[in-house]
Every structure is written in structure tokens, then in C-alpha cells.
């Protein structure tokens, strides 16, 4: 008798927008979903079959999630890896593997592993003291990028040091010695790009069309696909993406963020072992979205085509400046007057400045047309407290 493949129960650590978008795809395939998130009305709450309300470092709750689930995955990497390693040793299926998560969580360890296998990265050194930062400044030349080795996201945990006089300020801003730090040479890049790679439990690997990313204050604001890069850069970036996911024996979606220099070099910046903001375009832009392939990958299903249906541009909707409190949405009707624009409202109850509250995607015959449409629509949609 054949087993119903959709009887598998998937446990997701995290109920934010990434978890929500995973669930939307999982539900198309009939899976039962349990989430763990401390926020009662997080974005994924309304569509999950079960919601364990608990902190991300609550080992007892994570164990409960494991007992209720056949497979565990996660929507962000800043979680306690030790309990996941213990659960894996006890026979639970966790994807991506806790070993990969442990190496990626610590940016210094991440870079050390990439360097060991001769994958191109910016030069870097570990920094324990202010004197170590000074040595790095002398070695690399200013500016240099000071980073927390763990816990950073959306520019948090980064501090650009432009001269020796800013060392003290950077050191204090990133914990004043309480956090593990590293210093990277500053790369005067021409473009920032990202490669999404997906690997399933059978070892099948697919890569997505390369996204060209634009940041504001270290927060992703826009991704254009296909990226405006040479065929040589495209070939190198896709090769690196495949090498990275194979190196980590990754199962699920991995995002590899990269710098492209003016002379055409491609350097790996950071890796995320999960669906990524820069891959949101794939929902409308590709045959199979990053979220659908992530679910396929972890449940042992064949991976879907990643072909680009049409040129696509994704633009984030951030919380309005000065707004902190209950979220209110304005301008969705006006934005949807653009027939080729889709609005994704994550349903977060509270807003604050620069918080990712949603995104817009436009598809068109050309990247320029999609970019123009999504830019105009983004001027209309606002998420804040008062208007």
C-alpha cells in the first residue's frame, strides 16, 4: 500500500513572513504545519495548523515541536543550534542540518570554512580588542567593516569604520568587548548580487536566476532579475552558489550573497541557510518559488523548475519613519491599479521604522518596465501608525 506523502508534519521554528510564505506553498501540497514562535499573532499564526507559543531558546518547546513533527525546518538562523544537534543525534530530521547552521551562524567560522575550500571571500581577521581593529585598519586600509560574528541582520551588527578615530565608537556600538567580532576589508563593489540554490534530500540541486540587489542603510530595498551582469560573472556566481550548497551538504534553500567588483571578481559576502528576502521575486517571477522548492526539498519531493517566467523586480515595504505601534495600511487599492504589480502584506500587527512589513513585485517584458511599475506602486503603499 502506498503511503500518503503529504501525511508528513512539518515543524517550522519561526512564524514570521518567511514561515508564512513557506506555509502557503506547503498547504498547496497538503502538508500539516506546526510553528513555534513567541508572538501570539505572528504573520504565520492564522494559517498554521498548530502554533506553539514559546521563545526561540526554549529547549523544552523545541523538543515538543520535534515530537509533533516528522521534519523540522526554520525561517531564520539565530536560534539555539545545540538543541537541534541533540535532536538530530536522536534521529529527528532537521533541514538544513544543524552542522551547517552552526558553521553559518558564526560569520568568522563561515568565512574560515569558505577560505579553507578556496572559495573567494573578502580578507578578514578576528578582533578581540580595539588594538586588533587598529591592526586590521593598517593591514587592509580604511574604511574597514567591523562585524559581530553572531546575531547580526539587516545591517545590525555591522559598523563601517572610516578611520582610526572611529575604532572606539565602532567597538562600543558592537558590544564594547561583550561580543565576538571580526574585521573585513571593505570591498568597493560594483554590484551586490545573490544566488539562490536549493538541494533536496536526494542531492538534486537547482539554482535560481541571479538577483541584483540594492540596499539602503544596509537593508535590502530592491531586487532586480535578471541581474545586469556579464555572462562570465553569471557563470562564476552560479558555480559558487552550487559549490556552497554542496560544501554545507545543504537541504532546502540557501541564499549566497555576493559582491561583484569593477574588475569582474565575484566574492562571497554572507550565506543564509533559508529562503531569503532577495528571493521573494520568485513567487511571481519563476515557475517554482523559493518557498515551494524549500518544502519540496525537505520532504523528499523532486525540485521544480526555477526558470524565470518574466523579468521581475521586488521592492520591500518598510515601516514608515516615526511610526511605532499598531500597523495600518494605506494605498493598496491605488498600488493595485498597476495590473502587473502584486502586493504582499505580511500582516504584522506592530510597525516600527524600517521594519519589513511587506513587499511588492512587478513582472514585465523588461526589467526596466518592471522596475518603473514597482517603484511607482511603492510610492502609494504605506504601512505605519497614522496617516
One Martini backbone bead per residue (centre of mass of N, CA, C, O) as a GRO file, in nm:
protein
  387
    1UNK     BB    1   0.096   0.036   0.023
    2UNK     BB    2   0.068   0.362  -0.019
    3UNK     BB    3   0.197   0.654   0.096
    4UNK     BB    4   0.111   0.956   0.217
    5UNK     BB    5   0.316   1.226   0.160
    6UNK     BB    6   0.128   1.453   0.323
    7UNK     BB    7   0.152   1.332   0.628
    8UNK     BB    8   0.362   1.510   0.685
    9UNK     BB    9   0.506   1.694   0.950
   10UNK     BB   10   0.579   2.042   0.979
   11UNK     BB   11   0.833   2.216   1.147
   12UNK     BB   12   0.852   2.569   1.242
   13UNK     BB   13   1.096   2.799   1.318
   14UNK     BB   14   0.893   3.040   1.290
   15UNK     BB   15   0.627   3.315   1.216
   16UNK     BB   16   0.695   3.478   0.985
   17UNK     BB   17   0.704   3.556   0.656
   18UNK     BB   18   0.859   3.299   0.575
   19UNK     BB   19   0.673   3.098   0.708
   20UNK     BB   20   0.418   3.183   0.561
   21UNK     BB   21   0.527   3.119   0.269
   22UNK     BB   22   0.573   2.823   0.322
   23UNK     BB   23   0.279   2.745   0.394
   24UNK     BB   24   0.138   2.825   0.132
   25UNK     BB   25   0.288   2.595  -0.023
   26UNK     BB   26   0.233   2.348   0.159
   27UNK     BB   27  -0.083   2.359   0.126
   28UNK     BB   28  -0.088   2.282  -0.176
   29UNK     BB   29   0.036   1.983  -0.074
   30UNK     BB   30  -0.103   1.904   0.225
   31UNK     BB   31   0.038   1.999   0.474
   32UNK     BB   32   0.129   1.988   0.811
   33UNK     BB   33   0.153   2.273   1.044
   34UNK     BB   34   0.408   2.373   1.280
   35UNK     BB   35   0.469   2.638   1.504
   36UNK     BB   36   0.737   2.848   1.648
   37UNK     BB   37   0.636   3.135   1.850
   38UNK     BB   38   0.612   3.412   2.071
   39UNK     BB   39   0.391   3.529   1.881
   40UNK     BB   40   0.062   3.501   1.866
   41UNK     BB   41   0.027   3.718   1.596
   42UNK     BB   42   0.181   3.612   1.371
   43UNK     BB   43   0.187   3.577   1.036
   44UNK     BB   44   0.148   3.242   1.056
   45UNK     BB   45  -0.091   3.182   1.250
   46UNK     BB   46  -0.357   3.175   1.058
   47UNK     BB   47  -0.223   2.906   0.881
   48UNK     BB   48  -0.168   2.724   1.102
   49UNK     BB   49  -0.238   2.431   1.272
   50UNK     BB   50  -0.005   2.503   1.479
   51UNK     BB   51   0.089   2.691   1.793
   52UNK     BB   52   0.385   2.748   1.961
   53UNK     BB   53   0.422   2.948   2.245
   54UNK     BB   54   0.766   3.037   2.222
   55UNK     BB   55   1.081   3.062   2.265
   56UNK     BB   56   1.374   3.006   2.079
   57UNK     BB   57   1.527   2.903   2.368
   58UNK     BB   58   1.313   2.671   2.416
   59UNK     BB   59   1.384   2.347   2.452
   60UNK     BB   60   1.115   2.218   2.528
   61UNK     BB   61   0.956   2.331   2.283
   62UNK     BB   62   1.135   2.212   2.061
   63UNK     BB   63   1.080   1.920   2.147
   64UNK     BB   64   0.778   1.931   2.099
   65UNK     BB   65   0.795   1.991   1.800
   66UNK     BB   66   0.947   1.732   1.725
   67UNK     BB   67   0.725   1.529   1.825
   68UNK     BB   68   0.501   1.654   1.617
   69UNK     BB   69   0.722   1.599   1.394
   70UNK     BB   70   0.897   1.488   1.097
   71UNK     BB   71   0.993   1.787   1.029
   72UNK     BB   72   1.254   2.036   1.049
   73UNK     BB   73   1.254   2.391   1.029
   74UNK     BB   74   1.365   2.731   0.931
   75UNK     BB   75   1.354   3.110   0.902
   76UNK     BB   76   1.611   3.139   1.090
   77UNK     BB   77   1.954   3.143   1.241
   78UNK     BB   78   1.887   3.265   1.549
   79UNK     BB   79   1.938   2.974   1.703
   80UNK     BB   80   1.957   2.698   1.895
   81UNK     BB   81   2.181   2.446   1.798
   82UNK     BB   82   2.213   2.230   2.021
   83UNK     BB   83   1.926   2.107   2.024
   84UNK     BB   84   1.937   2.020   1.725
   85UNK     BB   85   2.176   1.827   1.753
   86UNK     BB   86   2.043   1.641   1.955
   87UNK     BB   87   1.797   1.563   1.784
   88UNK     BB   88   1.953   1.442   1.549
   89UNK     BB   89   2.096   1.218   1.725
   90UNK     BB   90   1.788   1.100   1.786
   91UNK     BB   91   1.650   1.107   1.467
   92UNK     BB   92   1.584   1.377   1.364
   93UNK     BB   93   1.459   1.581   1.105
   94UNK     BB   94   1.686   1.845   0.991
   95UNK     BB   95   1.627   2.142   0.784
   96UNK     BB   96   1.891   2.232   0.784
   97UNK     BB   97   2.163   2.127   0.917
   98UNK     BB   98   2.311   2.196   1.216
   99UNK     BB   99   2.601   2.210   1.109
  100UNK     BB  100   2.549   2.435   0.906
  101UNK     BB  101   2.438   2.640   1.108
  102UNK     BB  102   2.691   2.660   1.291
  103UNK     BB  103   2.880   2.773   1.058
  104UNK     BB  104   2.691   3.025   0.983
  105UNK     BB  105   2.630   3.185   1.244
  106UNK     BB  106   2.942   3.222   1.231
  107UNK     BB  107   3.114   3.435   1.037
  108UNK     BB  108   3.400   3.334   1.088
  109UNK     BB  109   3.353   3.033   1.035
  110UNK     BB  110   3.240   3.071   0.755
  111UNK     BB  111   3.499   3.195   0.631
  112UNK     BB  112   3.694   2.966   0.705
  113UNK     BB  113   3.556   2.749   0.532
  114UNK     BB  114   3.570   2.890   0.259
  115UNK     BB  115   3.878   2.925   0.258
  116UNK     BB  116   3.959   2.625   0.284
  117UNK     BB  117   3.794   2.585  -0.014
  118UNK     BB  118   3.870   2.832  -0.208
  119UNK     BB  119   3.665   3.055  -0.154
  120UNK     BB  120   3.572   3.373  -0.228
  121UNK     BB  121   3.679   3.633   0.001
  122UNK     BB  122   3.712   3.860   0.206
  123UNK     BB  123   3.921   3.988   0.404
  124UNK     BB  124   4.017   3.880   0.749
  125UNK     BB  125   3.974   3.927   1.113
  126UNK     BB  126   3.998   3.883   1.432
  127UNK     BB  127   3.832   4.065   1.716
  128UNK     BB  128   3.899   4.154   2.056
  129UNK     BB  129   4.028   4.435   2.022
  130UNK     BB  130   4.111   4.752   1.937
  131UNK     BB  131   4.391   4.669   1.831
  132UNK     BB  132   4.288   4.473   1.614
  133UNK     BB  133   4.150   4.691   1.445
  134UNK     BB  134   4.401   4.855   1.388
  135UNK     BB  135   4.551   4.632   1.238
  136UNK     BB  136   4.339   4.604   1.014
  137UNK     BB  137   4.360   4.896   0.909
  138UNK     BB  138   4.661   4.865   0.827
  139UNK     BB  139   4.621   4.622   0.636
  140UNK     BB  140   4.359   4.725   0.452
  141UNK     BB  141   4.251   4.987   0.496
  142UNK     BB  142   4.052   5.250   0.465
  143UNK     BB  143   3.785   5.115   0.508
  144UNK     BB  144   3.616   4.908   0.757
  145UNK     BB  145   3.444   4.608   0.866
  146UNK     BB  146   3.254   4.569   1.147
  147UNK     BB  147   3.164   4.250   1.307
  148UNK     BB  148   2.943   4.043   1.421
  149UNK     BB  149   2.950   3.700   1.437
  150UNK     BB  150   2.666   3.727   1.580
  151UNK     BB  151   2.315   3.824   1.514
  152UNK     BB  152   2.311   3.962   1.246
  153UNK     BB  153   2.091   4.205   1.066
  154UNK     BB  154   2.018   4.450   0.860
  155UNK     BB  155   2.307   4.583   0.973
  156UNK     BB  156   2.308   4.453   1.228
  157UNK     BB  157   2.642   4.427   1.345
  158UNK     BB  158   2.746   4.681   1.186
  159UNK     BB  159   3.061   4.880   1.123
  160UNK     BB  160   3.186   5.160   0.970
  161UNK     BB  161   3.535   5.225   0.944
  162UNK     BB  162   3.706   5.519   0.827
  163UNK     BB  163   3.893   5.546   1.090
  164UNK     BB  164   4.078   5.537   1.371
  165UNK     BB  165   3.877   5.734   1.530
  166UNK     BB  166   3.627   5.499   1.506
  167UNK     BB  167   3.692   5.251   1.681
  168UNK     BB  168   3.557   5.306   1.953
  169UNK     BB  169   3.266   5.335   1.845
  170UNK     BB  170   3.245   5.051   1.718
  171UNK     BB  171   3.309   4.884   1.970
  172UNK     BB  172   3.069   4.993   2.136
  173UNK     BB  173   2.832   4.930   1.935
  174UNK     BB  174   2.939   4.601   1.950
  175UNK     BB  175   2.969   4.566   2.299
  176UNK     BB  176   3.246   4.631   2.432
  177UNK     BB  177   3.356   4.307   2.431
  178UNK     BB  178   3.091   4.101   2.442
  179UNK     BB  179   3.156   4.036   2.143
  180UNK     BB  180   3.212   3.877   1.864
  181UNK     BB  181   3.468   3.975   1.630
  182UNK     BB  182   3.521   4.127   1.300
  183UNK     BB  183   3.737   4.212   1.019
  184UNK     BB  184   3.680   4.366   0.704
  185UNK     BB  185   3.733   4.433   0.408
  186UNK     BB  186   3.658   4.679   0.187
  187UNK     BB  187   3.430   4.657  -0.086
  188UNK     BB  188   3.427   4.824  -0.399
  189UNK     BB  189   3.154   4.765  -0.539
  190UNK     BB  190   2.936   4.738  -0.817
  191UNK     BB  191   2.774   4.479  -0.706
  192UNK     BB  192   2.486   4.316  -0.569
  193UNK     BB  193   2.433   3.966  -0.523
  194UNK     BB  194   2.216   3.667  -0.563
  195UNK     BB  195   2.209   3.314  -0.479
  196UNK     BB  196   1.987   3.050  -0.534
  197UNK     BB  197   1.992   2.738  -0.364
  198UNK     BB  198   1.876   2.391  -0.415
  199UNK     BB  199   1.847   2.097  -0.197
  200UNK     BB  200   1.781   1.772  -0.168
  201UNK     BB  201   1.786   1.461  -0.013
  202UNK     BB  202   1.912   1.340  -0.299
  203UNK     BB  203   2.104   1.591  -0.429
  204UNK     BB  204   1.944   1.784  -0.576
  205UNK     BB  205   2.019   2.075  -0.790
  206UNK     BB  206   1.924   2.424  -0.786
  207UNK     BB  207   1.909   2.738  -0.961
  208UNK     BB  208   1.865   3.079  -0.974
  209UNK     BB  209   1.816   3.365  -1.083
  210UNK     BB  210   1.993   3.645  -1.062
  211UNK     BB  211   2.019   3.894  -0.819
  212UNK     BB  212   1.989   4.249  -0.795
  213UNK     BB  213   2.097   4.455  -0.528
  214UNK     BB  214   1.943   4.704  -0.309
  215UNK     BB  215   2.056   4.926  -0.055
  216UNK     BB  216   1.944   5.077   0.265
  217UNK     BB  217   2.103   5.086   0.540
  218UNK     BB  218   2.148   4.760   0.497
  219UNK     BB  219   1.867   4.736   0.348
  220UNK     BB  220   1.667   4.577   0.156
  221UNK     BB  221   1.484   4.720  -0.132
  222UNK     BB  222   1.596   4.570  -0.408
  223UNK     BB  223   1.514   4.330  -0.680
  224UNK     BB  224   1.669   4.223  -0.983
  225UNK     BB  225   1.533   4.025  -1.268
  226UNK     BB  226   1.784   4.012  -1.424
  227UNK     BB  227   2.098   4.066  -1.391
  228UNK     BB  228   2.346   4.317  -1.470
  229UNK     BB  229   2.556   4.089  -1.614
  230UNK     BB  230   2.789   3.899  -1.710
  231UNK     BB  231   2.844   3.584  -1.822
  232UNK     BB  232   3.090   3.536  -1.640
  233UNK     BB  233   2.961   3.615  -1.370
  234UNK     BB  234   2.724   3.424  -1.382
  235UNK     BB  235   2.887   3.161  -1.393
  236UNK     BB  236   3.044   3.204  -1.126
  237UNK     BB  237   2.804   3.241  -0.931
  238UNK     BB  238   2.662   2.967  -0.985
  239UNK     BB  239   2.903   2.794  -0.905
  240UNK     BB  240   2.925   2.896  -0.612
  241UNK     BB  241   2.643   2.817  -0.520
  242UNK     BB  242   2.684   2.513  -0.561
  243UNK     BB  243   2.937   2.479  -0.382
  244UNK     BB  244   2.810   2.570  -0.116
  245UNK     BB  245   2.576   2.360  -0.086
  246UNK     BB  246   2.770   2.119  -0.096
  247UNK     BB  247   2.955   2.187   0.143
  248UNK     BB  248   2.691   2.189   0.351
  249UNK     BB  249   2.480   1.981   0.275
  250UNK     BB  250   2.227   2.110   0.176
  251UNK     BB  251   1.874   2.147   0.276
  252UNK     BB  252   1.733   2.358   0.073
  253UNK     BB  253   1.751   2.691   0.099
  254UNK     BB  254   2.013   2.903  -0.029
  255UNK     BB  255   2.182   3.212   0.034
  256UNK     BB  256   2.420   3.392  -0.177
  257UNK     BB  257   2.605   3.661  -0.109
  258UNK     BB  258   2.749   3.909  -0.339
  259UNK     BB  259   3.032   4.050  -0.493
  260UNK     BB  260   3.098   4.290  -0.758
  261UNK     BB  261   3.355   4.403  -0.920
  262UNK     BB  262   3.488   4.611  -1.156
  263UNK     BB  263   3.682   4.352  -1.253
  264UNK     BB  264   3.479   4.082  -1.206
  265UNK     BB  265   3.475   3.990  -0.929
  266UNK     BB  266   3.374   3.720  -0.702
  267UNK     BB  267   3.232   3.756  -0.372
  268UNK     BB  268   3.164   3.626  -0.067
  269UNK     BB  269   2.972   3.736   0.194
  270UNK     BB  270   2.689   3.570   0.262
  271UNK     BB  271   2.493   3.318   0.441
  272UNK     BB  272   2.164   3.161   0.402
  273UNK     BB  273   1.970   2.882   0.553
  274UNK     BB  274   1.725   3.007   0.361
  275UNK     BB  275   1.498   3.189   0.281
  276UNK     BB  276   1.495   3.507   0.093
  277UNK     BB  277   1.433   3.828   0.022
  278UNK     BB  278   1.575   3.809  -0.274
  279UNK     BB  279   1.348   3.562  -0.348
  280UNK     BB  280   1.052   3.681  -0.377
  281UNK     BB  281   1.023   3.705  -0.689
  282UNK     BB  282   0.959   3.389  -0.738
  283UNK     BB  283   0.654   3.381  -0.705
  284UNK     BB  284   0.606   3.536  -0.992
  285UNK     BB  285   0.889   3.481  -1.169
  286UNK     BB  286   0.862   3.166  -1.127
  287UNK     BB  287   0.767   2.849  -1.157
  288UNK     BB  288   0.931   2.808  -0.876
  289UNK     BB  289   0.950   2.885  -0.572
  290UNK     BB  290   1.147   2.898  -0.296
  291UNK     BB  291   0.926   2.778  -0.106
  292UNK     BB  292   0.846   2.528  -0.267
  293UNK     BB  293   1.136   2.405  -0.282
  294UNK     BB  294   1.183   2.380   0.016
  295UNK     BB  295   0.955   2.177   0.068
  296UNK     BB  296   1.045   1.967  -0.131
  297UNK     BB  297   1.330   1.914  -0.019
  298UNK     BB  298   1.250   1.824   0.287
  299UNK     BB  299   1.030   1.592   0.166
  300UNK     BB  300   1.153   1.443  -0.106
  301UNK     BB  301   1.095   1.607  -0.352
  302UNK     BB  302   1.097   1.722  -0.644
  303UNK     BB  303   1.223   1.971  -0.820
  304UNK     BB  304   1.153   2.269  -0.955
  305UNK     BB  305   1.140   2.500  -1.172
  306UNK     BB  306   1.352   2.814  -1.213
  307UNK     BB  307   1.235   2.961  -1.428
  308UNK     BB  308   1.185   3.254  -1.589
  309UNK     BB  309   0.899   3.407  -1.688
  310UNK     BB  310   0.975   3.711  -1.600
  311UNK     BB  311   1.072   3.996  -1.547
  312UNK     BB  312   1.176   4.109  -1.210
  313UNK     BB  313   1.058   4.318  -0.925
  314UNK     BB  314   1.153   4.382  -0.590
  315UNK     BB  315   0.990   4.564  -0.312
  316UNK     BB  316   1.005   4.694  -0.012
  317UNK     BB  317   0.804   4.734   0.285
  318UNK     BB  318   0.846   4.983   0.517
  319UNK     BB  319   0.843   5.129   0.792
  320UNK     BB  320   0.767   5.426   0.893
  321UNK     BB  321   0.873   5.708   0.984
  322UNK     BB  322   0.781   5.747   1.325
  323UNK     BB  323   0.660   5.457   1.345
  324UNK     BB  324   0.496   5.312   1.650
  325UNK     BB  325   0.275   5.038   1.627
  326UNK     BB  326  -0.010   4.999   1.494
  327UNK     BB  327  -0.088   4.873   1.194
  328UNK     BB  328  -0.134   5.058   0.882
  329UNK     BB  329  -0.294   5.060   0.564
  330UNK     BB  330  -0.196   5.236   0.256
  331UNK     BB  331  -0.261   5.211  -0.101
  332UNK     BB  332  -0.343   4.935  -0.229
  333UNK     BB  333  -0.546   5.009  -0.444
  334UNK     BB  334  -0.356   5.196  -0.606
  335UNK     BB  335  -0.130   4.985  -0.662
  336UNK     BB  336  -0.340   4.780  -0.814
  337UNK     BB  337  -0.364   4.947  -1.079
  338UNK     BB  338  -0.126   4.779  -1.137
  339UNK     BB  339  -0.149   4.487  -1.319
  340UNK     BB  340   0.177   4.392  -1.256
  341UNK     BB  341   0.111   4.410  -0.944
  342UNK     BB  342   0.212   4.279  -0.624
  343UNK     BB  343   0.083   4.247  -0.290
  344UNK     BB  344   0.260   4.200   0.029
  345UNK     BB  345   0.109   4.142   0.338
  346UNK     BB  346   0.223   4.015   0.644
  347UNK     BB  347   0.052   4.098   0.914
  348UNK     BB  348   0.170   4.289   1.107
  349UNK     BB  349   0.074   4.447   1.400
  350UNK     BB  350   0.356   4.590   1.416
  351UNK     BB  351   0.528   4.898   1.381
  352UNK     BB  352   0.846   5.023   1.247
  353UNK     BB  353   1.116   5.153   1.151
  354UNK     BB  354   1.225   4.945   0.881
  355UNK     BB  355   1.028   4.734   0.889
  356UNK     BB  356   0.924   4.440   0.747
  357UNK     BB  357   0.584   4.446   0.602
  358UNK     BB  358   0.652   4.404   0.289
  359UNK     BB  359   0.581   4.350  -0.072
  360UNK     BB  360   0.671   4.407  -0.416
  361UNK     BB  361   0.571   4.287  -0.748
  362UNK     BB  362   0.704   4.301  -1.083
  363UNK     BB  363   0.606   4.223  -1.415
  364UNK     BB  364   0.777   4.209  -1.743
  365UNK     BB  365   0.942   4.242  -2.043
  366UNK     BB  366   1.122   4.425  -1.855
  367UNK     BB  367   1.307   4.548  -1.604
  368UNK     BB  368   1.239   4.848  -1.640
  369UNK     BB  369   0.929   4.818  -1.630
  370UNK     BB  370   0.917   4.681  -1.354
  371UNK     BB  371   1.065   4.902  -1.195
  372UNK     BB  372   0.867   5.134  -1.250
  373UNK     BB  373   0.611   5.004  -1.132
  374UNK     BB  374   0.719   4.944  -0.839
  375UNK     BB  375   0.796   5.232  -0.771
  376UNK     BB  376   0.518   5.366  -0.800
  377UNK     BB  377   0.369   5.176  -0.601
  378UNK     BB  378   0.555   5.238  -0.348
  379UNK     BB  379   0.440   5.539  -0.317
  380UNK     BB  380   0.144   5.431  -0.214
  381UNK     BB  381   0.245   5.231  -0.007
  382UNK     BB  382   0.163   5.228   0.349
  383UNK     BB  383   0.319   5.149   0.676
  384UNK     BB  384   0.167   5.255   0.981
  385UNK     BB  385  -0.005   5.451   1.223
  386UNK     BB  386  -0.027   5.739   1.073
  387UNK     BB  387  -0.215   5.963   0.814
   0.00000   0.00000   0.00000
